[in-house]
Amino acid sequence: MAVRRVVPNLQSEDADASREFYGLLGFEEVMNHGWIMTLASPSSPAAQISVMTGDRTAPVAPDMSVEVDDVDAAYAVMRASGAEIVHPLQDEEWGVRRFFVRDPTGRVVNVLGHR
């Protein structure tokens, strides 16, 4: 399994203010679903941050997202390791397959792959 990108998920009650602030650092909006917005560097598109008010379909908001090339394999590895699955593996309506797992420090990681 290979990691494609890692994206911090920042909680914000004011997404517009966050977009403006990170825009000063050169980030541009590349996705916006209302509850989550992703900003990326035009010169290095894999350099991204996501700003979210909360997760619309999961019990908690993740601290970070890790996109992998085989999310099913990642899920199997995490289950076999005994890691706490916070949100089960499922297909989401916006085109990703994902699950949430808790890391040893208590942070919630959204592990996903695009369909």
N, C-alpha and C positions, 0 to 999 in steps of 0.2 A: 504494500500500500504506500502511496506517495502523497505527501502534503502539497497542495497546490497554492494555498495562501492561508494566512492567519490574520484575522481582523478583530481588533478590540471593539467591544460593544459598550458604548457610553450611554448611561442613563441621562435623560434630559427632559425637563418639563417644558422647555422652550427650544424646539428644534430649529426655528428660524434664527434665533440668537446663536445657536451652535453652528449652523451653516455659515452665518456671517463671520464668526470668529475663525473657524477653520479655513474659510475662504481667504482670509488674510494670510494664511500660510500656504496658499496655492491649491487647496483642495476644491474640487468641483462636484456638484451633485450628479451621481450616475444612476441612482435608483431612489424611489420614494413611494412607499406603500401607505403613507399616512402615519403609521405607528412605528415604522423603521425607515430610516433614510441612510443611504450609503454615499460617502464622499470619497473621491479618489484623486490621486495626483495625475494630471494629464500626461506628464512626462514619464511616469512609472505607474501604469494603471493598477498593478497589484498592490501598491501602497494605498491602503484604504482604512477608513474608520466607519463604523456604523453608529448612528445616533438613534436611540429608541426611547419611546415613552413607556414601553412594556411589551411583552410578547403576546400577540393576539391569540395564539392557539396553544400556548404552553403554560404550565402552572407557575413558572418563574421566568424572569428575564436572564438570559445568559450573560456571563462576563466577557466571553470571547467566542469567536467562531473559528473553526478549523475546517477548511474545505479539503477533502481527500478525494482521490480518484476512485476509491471503492468503499463507499459508506457501509455497505453490508458486511464487508470484511472487518472494518473498524468496529462495528457493533459486536460482531462475534468475538473479537479480541477483548473488548471491554467487558462483555458478559463473562467470558472465560476467566478473566482476571479477578472477578468478584467486585469490580468497581460499581458504585451506586448509579444505576440508570435513573435519572430524574424525570425524563420524558421519553417514551418509547419510540422506537424506529417507526417512522411513518412518512408517507408522501404528503407534501403540503401543496395547496392549490396554486401557489406562486412558482412552482417548478423546481422545488428542491426535495430531496429525501434526506431526513435528518433525525437525530436523537440528541438528547442532552445527557451528559455524564458529569458527576462531581469529581473534581481532582482531589488529591490528598490534602490540600489546604482549605477545601470547602468551596472553591470557585466552581461555577457551573460552566461547562464547555459545550457549545453547540457544535456537533460534528455533522457535517453535511456534504452532500454531493448534488450537483445539478443534474436534472433528468433531461 
